[in-house]
Amino acid sequence: MQLQRRAPKTQKASIAAVAGLAKFYRCSPDQLSPDQIRVYLHHVLVERHLAWRSCNQIACGLKFFYVTTLGWDALHLHLPPRTGRRLLPQRMSVEARQRLFTSAANPRHRALLMTTYAAGLRVGEVVRLRLTDIASDRRLLRVNQGKGRKDRYTLLSARLLAARRISWSLYRPAPWLFTGHDRTQPLAIATAQKRYYHAKRAAGIRPGQGIHTLRHCFATHLLEAGVALHTIQLLLGHRTIDTTTRYLHITRRHLAQVHSPFDLLRVAEAQPSIARE
């Protein structure tokens, strides 16, 4: 998996999938048949009631083990298609977002939340930011090895840069922008989530499930400001434009500027007919 440049999380999930299969049958997984593997997948999906995403992750890990590692022929696990509705991203109002930032009394916590929103970052991206990623002269923020192991640039707000300089003068972190108790290591993702939830409770905010909500707010507010959808796609680091178009469903401000094609036609008004007596 390392030779194929699989992400560390993917490696860990694949190993856990094979270990779960071996524990279920209490034997070496290379001694199992494809039918036994499909029975196990049915077990985690139907009996353990794991989410489809988790089952799909297990299926991918098992396919990698049997096909790539052991050299089996193509393994067909017949995982049923995803069912149910896909939830739209949630967002916050401007007033709620302002209360969120104000409720974070610690300057480092406030800087974490403001950076996540101002640059539209995933939580795993914001905690891995380094001082060298700030291109203050170009007002850009470099994201190293984001989702899909891709580098990109996103926006660096002038207000955020000023706030970062104040925070840096107080704590002087290096090389990471956000650290925990161990200043040589980046802040843990779980800790970043906890800081968001703490500020959210202090602000009395109900919408939004996690810190990823701030990334959704970044996208929808850019869309409402008239930024092109393709530009938002590049800033967010989406692989396809289809992922970015989800934000069209949660904002209606742009619809007010769209006219019906019927209004563009020059059609003479029909005169009402007068009935003859």
BASE-852529 format. One record per residue: residue in three letters; x, y, z of N, C-alpha, C, O, CB in turn. Coordinates in steps of 0.02 Angstrom, whole numbers, padded with zeros to 5 digits, always signed. Glycine has a CB too. Layout:
% residues N
alaXYZXYZXYZXYZXYZ
...
***
This chain:
% residues 277
met+00041-00060+00000+00000+00000+00000+00043+00063+00000+00025+00113-00031-00047+00000+00061
gln+00100+00060+00034+00145+00117+00033+00175+00128-00036+00184+00185-00057+00199+00108+00085
leu+00192+00073-00071+00220+00079-00137+00169+00109-00187+00189+00142-00235+00243+00011-00162
gln+00105+00097-00175+00053+00125-00218+00029+00193-00193-00021+00219-00216-00005+00077-00223
arg+00065+00220-00144+00051+00287-00118-00020+00294-00089-00052+00345-00097+00060+00339-00173
arg-00043+00241-00056-00107+00245-00022-00100+00290+00039-00050+00289+00074-00131+00175-00002
ala-00151+00330+00051-00151+00375+00108-00147+00336+00174-00172+00279+00177-00213+00421+00107
pro-00118+00364+00226-00113+00328+00290-00180+00305+00316-00185+00250+00343-00079+00372+00342
lys-00232+00346+00309-00298+00325+00332-00324+00266+00292-00356+00221+00319-00347+00383+00328
thr-00311+00266+00227-00332+00210+00184-00296+00147+00203-00326+00093+00205-00320+00227+00110
gln-00231+00152+00218-00193+00093+00239-00222+00065+00304-00231+00004+00311-00119+00111+00249
lys-00235+00109+00351-00261+00087+00416-00329+00053+00408-00343+00003+00440-00267+00146+00464
ala-00373+00082+00365-00440+00054+00355-00436-00014+00320-00474-00059+00336-00483+00102+00314
ser-00390-00022+00272-00383-00086+00237-00358-00141+00283-00382-00197+00281-00335-00078+00178
ile-00310-00124+00326-00285-00173+00374-00340-00194+00423-00346-00253+00440-00225-00145+00412
ala-00379-00144+00445-00435-00160+00491-00487-00204+00458-00516-00247+00491-00467-00095+00516
ala-00499-00195+00393-00548-00236+00357-00526-00309+00354-00566-00354+00367-00559-00209+00286
val-00463-00321+00338-00437-00390+00335-00435-00420+00405-00450-00479+00413-00366-00391+00303
ala-00416-00381+00455-00414-00407+00524-00484-00425+00548-00492-00475+00583-00383-00355+00571
gly-00534-00385+00530-00603-00401+00550-00627-00464+00518-00663-00504+00549-00649-00344+00532
leu-00609-00475+00455-00628-00537+00420-00595-00597+00453-00629-00648+00463-00609-00534+00347
ala-00531-00593+00470-00496-00649+00501-00525-00663+00571-00530-00721+00590-00421-00634+00507
lys-00543-00612+00607-00572-00621+00673-00641-00653+00669-00659-00693+00712-00577-00555+00710
phe-00679-00637+00617-00746-00664+00609-00744-00739+00597-00784-00776+00625-00782-00629+00551
tyr-00697-00763+00554-00693-00834+00538-00641-00870+00581-00638-00932+00580-00676-00843+00465
arg-00600-00833+00618-00548-00862+00660-00501-00907+00621-00485-00963+00642-00580-00901+00717
cys-00480-00882+00564-00431-00918+00523-00396-00868+00479-00415-00810+00475-00466-00975+00480
ser-00344-00891+00446-00307-00847+00401-00352-00827+00342-00384-00870+00313-00242-00882+00376
pro-00354-00763+00324-00399-00741+00271-00383-00770+00203-00426-00772+00159-00399-00667+00267
asp-00321-00792+00191-00305-00821+00125-00334-00890+00116-00329-00919+00061-00230-00823+00116
gln-00364-00919+00169-00395-00984+00164-00470-00980+00149-00503-01031+00143-00384-01023+00228
leu-00497-00920+00143-00569-00911+00133-00586-00909+00059-00545-00894+00017-00592-00847+00167
ser-00649-00925+00045-00674-00924-00024-00711-00858-00036-00729-00823+00011-00722-00984-00037
pro-00722-00839-00100-00759-00779-00114-00829-00778-00083-00853-00726-00062-00765-00770-00189
asp-00861-00837-00080-00928-00840-00050-00924-00823+00025-00968-00789+00051-00959-00909-00060
gln-00873-00847+00059-00866-00831+00130-00853-00756+00141-00876-00727+00189-00808-00873+00160
ile-00816-00727+00095-00803-00655+00100-00868-00616+00091-00880-00566+00126-00751-00633+00047
arg-00910-00638+00044-00974-00604+00033-01021-00613+00093-01059-00568+00108-01008-00631-00031
val-01017-00671+00126-01058-00681+00186-01036-00632+00241-01078-00605+00276-01051-00754+00212
tyr-00972-00622+00247-00948-00574+00298-00971-00503+00282-00991-00466+00327-00871-00576+00302
leu-00969-00485+00218-00992-00418+00199-01067-00410+00213-01090-00357+00232-00977-00405+00125
his-01105-00463+00202-01176-00463+00218-01186-00455+00293-01232-00421+00316-01210-00527+00193
his-01142-00486+00332-01146-00481+00405-01137-00410+00429-01176-00386+00471-01094-00526+00438
val-01086-00375+00404-01073-00307+00428-01126-00258+00403-01140-00207+00435-01004-00283+00406
leu-01156-00274+00346-01206-00228+00318-01275-00238+00350-01309-00189+00366-01211-00237+00244
val-01296-00300+00359-01364-00315+00381-01368-00326+00456-01412-00299+00490-01390-00377+00344
glu-01322-00366+00483-01325-00384+00554-01293-00331+00599-01320-00316+00652-01293-00451+00565
arg-01237-00304+00579-01204-00253+00619-01230-00183+00603-01216-00135+00640-01129-00255+00608
his-01266-00176+00549-01298-00113+00530-01247-00057+00521-01260+00000+00540-01350-00093+00582
leu-01190-00073+00491-01142-00021+00476-01166+00021+00418-01204-00002+00376-01073-00052+00460
ala-01145+00083+00417-01164+00128+00363-01136+00103+00297-01086+00067+00295-01140+00200+00377
trp-01170+00122+00242-01148+00100+00176-01076+00121+00163-01037+00084+00133-01194+00127+00121
arg-01059+00180+00186-00991+00205+00174-00940+00161+00209-00887+00147+00181-00984+00277+00199
ser-00955+00138+00270-00909+00095+00306-00903+00027+00271-00848-00001+00266-00932+00085+00379
cys-00959+00001+00248-00958-00064+00212-00919-00058+00147-00882-00104+00129-01030-00088+00198
asn-00927-00003+00113-00890+00006+00051-00815+00011+00064-00775-00012+00024-00915+00069+00015
gln-00797+00042+00120-00727+00047+00140-00698-00023+00154-00642-00038+00136-00718+00092+00201
ile-00738-00065+00188-00717-00133+00202-00709-00172+00137-00660-00208+00128-00767-00169+00248
ala-00757-00164+00091-00754-00200+00027-00692-00180-00012-00660-00223-00042-00817-00186-00014
cys-00676-00116-00013-00616-00093-00049-00552-00121-00018-00506-00140-00054-00614-00016-00050
gly-00550-00123+00049-00492-00151+00082-00483-00225+00068-00427-00248+00058-00498-00140+00156
leu-00538-00261+00066-00534-00333+00052-00514-00345-00021-00476-00392-00036-00601-00367+00067
lys-00540-00305-00066-00521-00313-00137-00447-00300-00147-00414-00336-00184-00562-00265-00181
phe-00421-00249-00113-00350-00235-00119-00309-00293-00093-00258-00312-00124-00331-00171-00081
phe-00329-00323-00038-00291-00378-00008-00292-00439-00053-00239-00469-00065-00320-00396+00061
tyr-00350-00457-00078-00355-00519-00117-00331-00511-00189-00297-00555-00215-00427-00544-00117
val-00347-00456-00221-00330-00448-00291-00259-00422-00300-00220-00450-00339-00379-00401-00325
thr-00242-00369-00263-00176-00339-00272-00121-00376-00234-00067-00388-00261-00177-00266-00251
thr-00135-00393-00171-00084-00425-00129-00076-00499-00145-00021-00524-00156-00100-00415-00055
leu-00133-00536-00145-00130-00608-00156-00133-00628-00229-00118-00686-00245-00186-00642-00119
gly-00152-00583-00273-00153-00598-00344-00213-00638-00367-00211-00671-00419-00092-00635-00363
trp-00268-00634-00330-00329-00668-00352-00357-00634-00414-00338-00578-00431-00382-00668-00296
asp-00403-00670-00447-00440-00639-00502-00487-00586-00473-00494-00580-00412-00480-00692-00542
ala-00519-00548-00515-00564-00495-00493-00614-00522-00443-00647-00573-00456-00600-00463-00553
leu-00620-00489-00386-00664-00510-00332-00728-00469-00335-00727-00408-00326-00629-00504-00263
his-00785-00503-00347-00849-00469-00350-00887-00481-00285-00907-00537-00270-00891-00495-00412
leu-00896-00428-00247-00928-00434-00181-01002-00415-00183-01038-00426-00133-00892-00391-00131
his-01026-00388-00238-01097-00373-00247-01125-00329-00191-01178-00343-00164-01137-00438-00251
leu-01089-00277-00174-01114-00230-00125-01172-00191-00155-01165-00162-00209-01058-00181-00101
pro-01230-00190-00122-01288-00154-00150-01274-00080-00157-01233-00053-00119-01351-00166-00107
pro-01306-00046-00203-01294+00026-00212-01316+00066-00152-01358+00044-00112-01329+00051-00275
arg-01288+00125-00146-01306+00169-00091-01380+00188-00096-01405+00203-00151-01261+00233-00092
thr-01414+00187-00041-01485+00204-00039-01495+00264+00007-01450+00282+00045-01528+00144-00016
gly-01553+00293+00003-01569+00349+00047-01552+00416+00015-01519+00418-00037-01533+00342+00112
arg-01574+00468+00046-01563+00535+00020-01494+00561+00041-01468+00545+00094-01617+00582+00045
arg-01466+00601-00003-01402+00633+00012-01417+00702+00041-01449+00744+00010-01358+00639-00052
leu-01393+00712+00102-01408+00774+00137-01368+00832+00107-01310+00824+00088-01393+00768+00211
leu-01400+00890+00104-01366+00949+00079-01320+00977+00133-01333+00968+00193-01417+01002+00057
pro-01267+01011+00113-01223+01042+00163-01260+01093+00204-01304+01128+00179-01162+01075+00129
gln-01243+01097+00268-01274+01146+00312-01231+01210+00314-01171+01208+00300-01284+01118+00382
arg-01263+01265+00332-01228+01329+00333-01252+01370+00393-01302+01353+00425-01239+01367+00268
met-01216+01423+00408-01234+01468+00462-01249+01537+00433-01225+01555+00379-01177+01473+00514
ser-01289+01574+00469-01301+01643+00450-01240+01685+00468-01197+01664+00506-01365+01670+00485
val-01238+01746+00441-01182+01791+00456-01181+01807+00531-01128+01810+00561-01187+01855+00415
glu-01240+01818+00559-01244+01835+00630-01221+01777+00674-01186+01788+00723-01316+01854+00649
ala-01240+01716+00656-01219+01657+00695-01144+01646+00689-01111+01627+00737-01257+01595+00672
arg-01118+01657+00630-01046+01648+00621-01006+01699+00662-00954+01683+00690-01027+01653+00547
gln-01031+01760+00665-00998+01811+00704-00998+01792+00779-00948+01802+00813-01032+01879+00694
arg-01055+01766+00803-01059+01745+00873-01012+01687+00887-00985+01681+00942-01131+01726+00891
leu-01004+01643+00838-00959+01586+00846-00887+01610+00858-00854+01586+00904-00961+01540+00785
phe-00864+01656+00817-00796+01680+00824-00787+01719+00890-00736+01713+00923-00777+01724+00765
thr-00837+01758+00908-00833+01798+00969-00833+01753+01031-00801+01770+01081-00890+01847+00972
ser-00868+01697+01027-00874+01653+01085-00809+01615+01099-00800+01588+01154-00930+01604+01075
ala-00764+01612+01051-00700+01580+01062-00654+01630+01096-00621+01670+01063-00668+01555+00994
ala-00652+01627+01163-00614+01677+01201-00540+01670+01191-00504+01721+01191-00631+01672+01274
asn-00515+01609+01183-00444+01598+01173-00424+01621+01103-00454+01598+01055-00426+01524+01185
pro-00374+01665+01096-00355+01689+01029-00334+01633+00982-00347+01637+00922-00298+01738+01035
arg-00302+01581+01007-00282+01525+00964-00342+01487+00938-00344+01467+00880-00235+01478+01001
his-00392+01477+00982-00453+01442+00960-00490+01484+00908-00516+01457+00859-00498+01426+01019
arg-00493+01549+00920-00528+01593+00874-00492+01594+00806-00525+01594+00754-00533+01664+00903
ala-00426+01596+00807-00388+01595+00745-00398+01531+00706-00400+01531+00645-00313+01605+00759
leu-00405+01475+00742-00418+01411+00709-00484+01412+00671-00487+01391+00613-00419+01354+00761
leu-00537+01436+00704-00603+01438+00672-00604+01488+00615-00633+01474+00562-00656+01456+00723
met-00573+01546+00624-00573+01596+00572-00534+01573+00511-00553+01587+00454-00543+01661+00599
thr-00479+01538+00521-00440+01513+00465-00478+01460+00426-00476+01459+00365-00374+01484+00489
thr-00513+01416+00462-00552+01364+00429-00605+01394+00384-00615+01371+00328-00585+01319+00480
tyr-00639+01446+00408-00691+01478+00368-00662+01522+00313-00684+01517+00255-00736+01520+00413
ala-00613+01564+00329-00588+01613+00281-00554+01580+00221-00552+01610+00167-00539+01659+00315
ala-00526+01520+00230-00492+01486+00176-00530+01426+00149-00509+01396+00100-00423+01464+00199
gly-00586+01408+00181-00626+01351+00157-00589+01285+00163-00589+01245+00117-00646+01362+00085
leu-00558+01273+00220-00516+01215+00229-00552+01157+00262-00599+01167+00300-00455+01233+00270
arg-00530+01097+00247-00551+01038+00285-00512+01039+00351-00459+01070+00356-00538+00972+00245
val-00539+01005+00401-00507+01007+00467-00437+00976+00464-00391+00999+00498-00550+00970+00519
gly-00429+00923+00423-00363+00893+00417-00313+00938+00382-00253+00930+00390-00369+00828+00379
glu-00338+00986+00342-00294+01032+00307-00273+01090+00353-00215+01112+00351-00328+01058+00245
val-00320+01114+00392-00305+01173+00434-00256+01156+00489-00214+01198+00508-00369+01201+00464
val-00259+01095+00517-00214+01078+00571-00143+01063+00546-00096+01061+00585-00240+01017+00610
arg-00135+01053+00481-00068+01039+00453-00037+01101+00420+00014+01095+00385-00073+00983+00402
leu-00067+01158+00430-00038+01219+00402+00028+01237+00436+00034+01230+00497-00088+01278+00407
arg+00076+01259+00397+00140+01281+00423+00149+01356+00411+00113+01385+00370+00198+01241+00390
leu+00195+01385+00446+00209+01456+00436+00231+01470+00364+00216+01523+00336+00264+01480+00484
thr+00267+01423+00334+00291+01432+00266+00236+01427+00214+00247+01443+00155+00344+01380+00250
asp+00175+01407+00234+00119+01402+00187+00085+01469+00176+00042+01475+00132+00068+01351+00212
ile+00103+01520+00215+00072+01585+00209+00111+01627+00159+00169+01645+00171+00069+01621+00278
ala+00079+01643+00103+00108+01687+00053+00074+01755+00060+00029+01773+00022+00100+01659-00020
ser+00097+01794+00109+00063+01856+00126+00068+01907+00070+00023+01949+00063+00092+01885+00189
asp+00121+01906+00031+00129+01955-00023+00078+01944-00079+00058+01991-00112+00199+01952-00051
arg+00058+01881-00089+00008+01866-00141-00061+01853-00113-00108+01839-00150+00030+01805-00181
arg-00068+01858-00047-00132+01846-00013-00158+01776-00030-00217+01767-00045-00184+01900-00032
leu-00114+01727-00026-00133+01658-00040-00109+01614+00017-00061+01629+00053-00103+01634-00107
leu-00144+01558+00024-00127+01508+00075-00117+01441+00040-00162+01418+00005-00183+01503+00130
arg-00060+01412+00049-00044+01349+00016-00069+01290+00058-00058+01287+00118+00032+01342+00003
val-00104+01244+00025-00128+01182+00057-00086+01125+00030-00090+01109-00029-00204+01171+00044
asn-00047+01094+00073-00003+01040+00052-00037+00972+00062-00059+00955+00117+00063+01042+00091
gln-00040+00934+00007-00065+00865+00010-00134+00863+00043-00143+00830+00094-00016+00820+00047
gly-00182+00898+00013-00250+00895+00037-00282+00828+00018-00247+00780+00002-00292+00953+00010
lys-00348+00826+00019-00383+00765+00001-00365+00744-00070-00364+00786-00116-00460+00773+00008
gly-00351+00680-00079-00328+00657-00144-00254+00669-00155-00229+00662-00211-00367+00690-00198
arg-00217+00688-00101-00145+00701-00104-00129+00753-00157-00084+00745-00197-00108+00635-00119
lys-00167+00808-00156-00158+00862-00204-00139+00927-00167-00164+00941-00113-00222+00872-00246
asp-00094+00965-00198-00078+01032-00173-00121+01083-00208-00140+01074-00266-00002+01048-00184
arg-00137+01137-00173-00176+01191-00204-00165+01255-00165-00136+01255-00110-00252+01173-00206
tyr-00188+01309-00193-00188+01374-00159-00260+01395-00147-00304+01382-00187-00150+01427-00201
thr-00270+01429-00091-00336+01456-00075-00326+01528-00050-00270+01553-00048-00373+01412-00023
leu-00381+01560-00032-00379+01631-00015-00349+01643+00054-00357+01604+00100-00450+01660-00018
leu-00314+01699+00059-00288+01723+00124-00318+01791+00137-00297+01840+00106-00209+01725+00124
ser-00365+01795+00181-00399+01857+00196-00352+01906+00230-00309+01887+00270-00460+01844+00241
ala-00360+01971+00213-00319+02023+00245-00334+02027+00319-00288+02037+00360-00330+02091+00211
arg-00398+02020+00338-00417+02021+00408-00389+01961+00445-00367+01965+00502-00493+02025+00416
leu-00390+01903+00411-00362+01843+00442-00287+01850+00451-00260+01829+00502-00377+01781+00399
leu-00253+01880+00403-00181+01888+00408-00164+01933+00468-00116+01919+00504-00153+01918+00344
ala-00203+01985+00478-00191+02029+00536-00203+01992+00601-00164+02000+00649-00237+02090+00532
ala-00256+01951+00604-00270+01912+00664-00215+01860+00676-00197+01847+00733-00338+01878+00659
arg-00189+01830+00622-00137+01780+00630-00073+01812+00657-00038+01781+00697-00122+01746+00562
arg-00058+01873+00636+00002+01906+00661-00003+01920+00735+00047+01916+00771+00015+01971+00623
ile-00063+01938+00758-00072+01949+00830-00063+01884+00869-00029+01883+00920-00142+01979+00844
ser-00094+01830+00843-00088+01765+00876-00016+01742+00876+00008+01713+00925-00133+01714+00842
trp+00020+01753+00820+00089+01730+00816+00133+01768+00864+00179+01740+00894+00116+01737+00744
ser+00120+01833+00872+00161+01873+00918+00151+01851+00990+00196+01861+01032+00144+01946+00911
leu+00092+01821+01006+00079+01799+01074+00108+01730+01088+00136+01719+01142+00004+01798+01086
tyr+00102+01685+01039+00121+01615+01052+00181+01591+01012+00215+01544+01032+00062+01570+01037
arg+00195+01624+00955+00253+01608+00913+00259+01532+00899+00309+01501+00917+00317+01633+00945
pro+00207+01503+00868+00212+01431+00852+00260+01420+00793+00266+01463+00750+00142+01403+00835
ala+00292+01363+00792+00337+01346+00737+00351+01271+00740+00362+01245+00795+00404+01387+00742
pro+00350+01234+00685+00335+01259+00618+00260+01261+00603+00239+01288+00552+00371+01218+00566
trp+00219+01230+00647+00147+01225+00634+00111+01287+00657+00130+01318+00707+00119+01162+00668
leu+00059+01305+00621+00018+01363+00641-00022+01347+00704-00031+01390+00747-00028+01384+00585
phe-00047+01285+00708-00090+01266+00764-00060+01203+00797-00051+01152+00764-00163+01253+00741
thr-00046+01208+00861-00016+01153+00897-00056+01140+00961-00096+01182+00983+00058+01167+00914
gly-00044+01082+00990-00074+01066+01054-00024+01077+01110+00014+01125+01108-00099+00993+01055
his-00025+01032+01159+00023+01038+01214+00094+01026+01190+00141+01058+01214+00006+00988+01270
asp+00102+00980+01142+00167+00968+01113+00176+01016+01053+00146+01006+01001+00175+00893+01090
arg+00216+01067+01062+00223+01119+01012+00261+01095+00950+00264+01131+00901+00257+01178+01041
thr+00290+01035+00953+00326+01009+00895+00280+00970+00849+00301+00950+00795+00383+00965+00918
gln+00217+00958+00870+00170+00919+00830+00109+00962+00813+00091+01007+00850+00148+00856+00869
pro+00078+00948+00755+00018+00986+00737-00041+00969+00782-00042+00917+00814-00002+00973+00664
leu-00088+01013+00785-00148+01003+00826-00186+00941+00801-00193+00931+00741-00194+01065+00825
ala-00210+00901+00847-00248+00841+00829-00316+00861+00800-00345+00911+00821-00258+00794+00890
ile-00340+00822+00752-00405+00837+00721-00460+00835+00772-00505+00878+00771-00420+00787+00665
ala-00459+00786+00818-00511+00781+00869-00511+00843+00914-00564+00865+00935-00500+00718+00911
thr-00452+00870+00929-00448+00931+00970-00478+00990+00934-00512+01032+00964-00376+00945+00990
ala-00465+00995+00869-00494+01050+00830-00570+01046+00829-00604+01098+00834-00467+01049+00758
gln-00597+00986+00824-00670+00977+00826-00697+00998+00894-00749+01031+00898-00689+00904+00812
lys-00663+00980+00948-00685+00997+01015-00686+01073+01025-00732+01099+01056-00641+00965+01067
arg-00637+01107+00998-00636+01180+01004-00694+01211+00967-00721+01261+00989-00569+01207+00978
tyr-00712+01183+00910-00769+01208+00872-00834+01198+00911-00874+01244+00918-00774+01174+00803
tyr-00844+01137+00937-00905+01122+00974-00910+01165+01038-00965+01185+01057-00908+01047+00992
his-00854+01178+01070-00855+01219+01130-00877+01290+01113-00919+01319+01148-00785+01220+01164
ala-00850+01319+01060-00870+01386+01039-00943+01387+01015-00979+01436+01026-00823+01412+00984
lys-00964+01334+00983-01032+01330+00959-01082+01329+01017-01133+01364+01015-01042+01268+00916
arg-01067+01290+01069-01111+01288+01127-01112+01355+01163-01165+01378+01185-01090+01233+01175
ala-01054+01387+01169-01050+01452+01202-01089+01505+01164-01116+01552+01194-00978+01473+01209
ala-01093+01498+01098-01129+01546+01057-01203+01530+01051-01242+01570+01025-01099+01549+00988
gly-01223+01472+01076-01294+01452+01071-01317+01438+01001-01373+01454+00983-01337+01506+01101
ile-01273+01409+00960-01288+01395+00890-01310+01323+00883-01278+01278+00909-01227+01410+00845
arg-01365+01313+00849-01391+01245+00839-01374+01216+00770-01354+01158+00767-01465+01245+00849
pro-01382+01253+00714-01367+01222+00650-01293+01208+00642-01250+01238+00675-01390+01267+00593
gly-01278+01160+00599-01208+01141+00588-01188+01084+00632-01201+01085+00692-01163+01200+00600
gln-01157+01033+00603-01140+00973+00641-01068+00973+00665-01054+00950+00720-01154+00913+00600
gly-01022+00997+00625-00951+00996+00644-00915+01054+00614-00946+01098+00582-00918+00931+00622
ile-00850+01056+00624-00811+01112+00599-00812+01116+00523-00797+01169+00495-00740+01106+00624
his-00829+01060+00490-00835+01060+00417-00889+01108+00393-00889+01128+00335-00849+00989+00392
thr-00936+01127+00437-00988+01174+00419-00958+01240+00397-00985+01273+00353-01035+01186+00479
leu-00902+01260+00426-00869+01323+00407-00844+01320+00335-00844+01371+00301-00812+01338+00454
arg-00824+01263+00312-00804+01255+00243-00864+01262+00196-00859+01293+00143-00770+01186+00232
his-00921+01234+00217-00982+01243+00178-01001+01317+00174-01023+01341+00121-01039+01202+00208
cys-00994+01352+00229-01011+01424+00230-00966+01462+00182-00989+01507+00147-01004+01452+00301
phe-00903+01445+00180-00856+01477+00135-00879+01470+00062-00879+01519+00025-00786+01446+00143
ala-00900+01410+00043-00921+01398-00026-00986+01435-00043-00991+01466-00095-00930+01323-00037
thr-01036+01430+00002-01100+01462-00013-01095+01538-00014-01128+01571-00054-01152+01440+00037
his-01054+01566+00030-01048+01639+00031-01010+01664-00030-01026+01719-00055-01012+01662+00095
leu-00961+01627-00056-00929+01646-00118-00978+01642-00176-00978+01685-00220-00869+01601-00132
leu-01019+01590-00176-01068+01583-00229-01118+01640-00229-01136+01667-00282-01105+01516-00222
glu-01141+01659-00170-01188+01715-00165-01155+01781-00183-01189+01829-00202-01216+01719-00094
ala-01089+01786-00177-01053+01847-00196-01040+01851-00271-01012+01900-00295-00988+01851-00158
gly-01060+01799-00308-01052+01801-00380-00989+01769-00407-00974+01776-00466-01055+01870-00403
val-00951+01734-00364-00891+01700-00387-00909+01641-00431-00956+01604-00415-00847+01677-00326
ala-00873+01631-00485-00887+01577-00532-00880+01509-00498-00837+01500-00455-00840+01581-00592
leu-00922+01463-00518-00923+01397-00488-00857+01361-00498-00834+01325-00453-00980+01355-00516
his-00826+01369-00556-00762+01336-00569-00707+01363-00523-00664+01325-00501-00741+01345-00642
thr-00709+01428-00508-00660+01457-00462-00669+01428-00392-00620+01413-00358-00666+01534-00460
ile-00732+01421-00370-00745+01391-00304-00720+01319-00302-00694+01297-00251-00820+01394-00288
gln-00729+01283-00357-00704+01214-00361-00629+01212-00350-00604+01168-00313-00722+01183-00429
leu-00592+01257-00381-00519+01258-00373-00499+01276-00301-00452+01247-00274-00487+01308-00422
leu-00534+01323-00271-00518+01344-00203-00532+01288-00153-00495+01280-00104-00557+01407-00185
leu-00586+01250-00164-00603+01196-00119-00563+01133-00131-00558+01089-00088-00677+01181-00125
gly-00534+01127-00191-00496+01067-00207-00540+01008-00226-00521+00950-00215-00453+01048-00149
his-00599+01022-00254-00643+00968-00276-00617+00938-00341-00593+00973-00385-00716+00994-00285
arg-00622+00873-00346-00598+00839-00405-00643+00852-00465-00619+00862-00521-00592+00763-00393
thr-00708+00852-00454-00756+00863-00508-00801+00922-00490-00810+00938-00432-00798+00799-00521
ile-00829+00952-00541-00874+01009-00531-00940+00986-00501-00976+01027-00472-00886+01045-00597
asp-00957+00922-00508-01020+00896-00481-01022+00904-00405-01075+00918-00377-01030+00822-00500
thr-00966+00895-00372-00964+00904-00300-00978+00976-00280-01011+00988-00230-00896+00881-00272
thr-00953+01023-00319-00962+01093-00303-01033+01117-00317-01058+01162-00283-00913+01135-00344
thr-01066+01087-00366-01134+01109-00383-01184+01094-00328-01241+01118-00331-01156+01076-00447
arg-01166+01055-00277-01212+01044-00221-01232+01110-00188-01287+01117-00162-01181+00997-00169
tyr-01186+01158-00189-01200+01221-00155-01251+01263-00192-01277+01312-00164-01135+01260-00147
leu-01266+01246-00254-01319+01281-00290-01387+01267-00259-01433+01307-00267-01319+01261-00363
his-01394+01211-00224-01458+01191-00195-01472+01224-00128-01528+01221-00103-01460+01116-00187
ile-01421+01255-00097-01432+01283-00031-01428+01359-00031-01429+01390+00022-01382+01255+00019
thr-01423+01389-00089-01426+01462-00094-01472+01480-00151-01468+01452-00206-01356+01492-00104
arg-01516+01528-00139-01564+01549-00190-01554+01621-00211-01591+01647-00252-01635+01540-00163
arg-01504+01654-00184-01494+01723-00201-01477+01732-00275-01498+01780-00306-01439+01753-00158
his-01439+01684-00303-01421+01690-00373-01480+01681-00419-01478+01702-00477-01367+01640-00391
leu-01533+01648-00394-01592+01637-00436-01629+01702-00450-01663+01708-00501-01639+01588-00403
ala-01622+01751-00405-01657+01815-00415-01629+01852-00475-01662+01896-00501-01652+01858-00353
gln-01568+01836-00497-01538+01870-00553-01547+01832-00619-01523+01854-00671-01465+01880-00540
val-01582+01776-00616-01595+01736-00675-01666+01751-00700-01713+01750-00661-01586+01661-00661
his-01672+01764-00765-01736+01779-00795-01761+01719-00834-01722+01681-00863-01732+01841-00839
ser-01825+01711-00834-01856+01657-00873-01843+01670-00948-01847+01728-00970-01932+01651-00858
pro-01829+01619-00987-01819+01629-01059-01881+01657-01093-01876+01686-01147-01799+01564-01092
phe-01939+01649-01062-02000+01676-01092-01998+01752-01093-02027+01783-01137-02061+01652-01053
asp-01964+01782-01042-01959+01855-01040-01916+01883-01095-01918+01943-01109-01932+01877-00973
leu-01876+01841-01127-01833+01864-01181-01868+01864-01249-01842+01892-01297-01772+01821-01185
leu-01925+01834-01252-01962+01831-01315-02003+01894-01326-02030+01922-01278-02008+01769-01317
arg-02007+01916-01387-02049+01973-01405-02114+01947-01434-02122+01939-01495-02012+02020-01456
val-02159+01933-01390-02224+01906-01409-02277+01959-01397-02282+01987-01343-02241+01840-01370
ala-02316+01972-01448-02369+02022-01441-02421+01997-01392-02440+01939-01392-02402+02037-01509
glu-02444+02044-01350-02495+02027-01302-02560+02010-01338-02583+02046-01382-02505+02084-01251
ala-02589+01955-01318-02653+01934-01349-02709+01977-01321-02716+01985-01261-02667+01859-01336
gln-02750+02005-01368-02805+02046-01347-02865+02003-01329-02881+01957-01366-02823+02097-01401
pro-02898+02018-01274-02956+01978-01256-03012+01987-01308-03027+02043-01330-02982+01996-01186
ser-03042+01932-01326-03096+01934-01376-03161+01957-01344-03176+01938-01288-03106+01865-01409
ile-03198+01998-01380-03262+02023-01355-03319+01982-01387-03325+01979-01448-03271+02099-01371
ala-03357+01954-01347-03412+01912-01372-03465+01955-01405-03485+02006-01376-03444+01870-01315
arg-03487+01937-01464-03540+01974-01500-03608+01956-01471-03624+01899-01454-03538+01957-01576
glu-03648+02010-01467-03715+01998-01442-03762+01981-01500-03821+01969-01489-03741+02060-01405
***
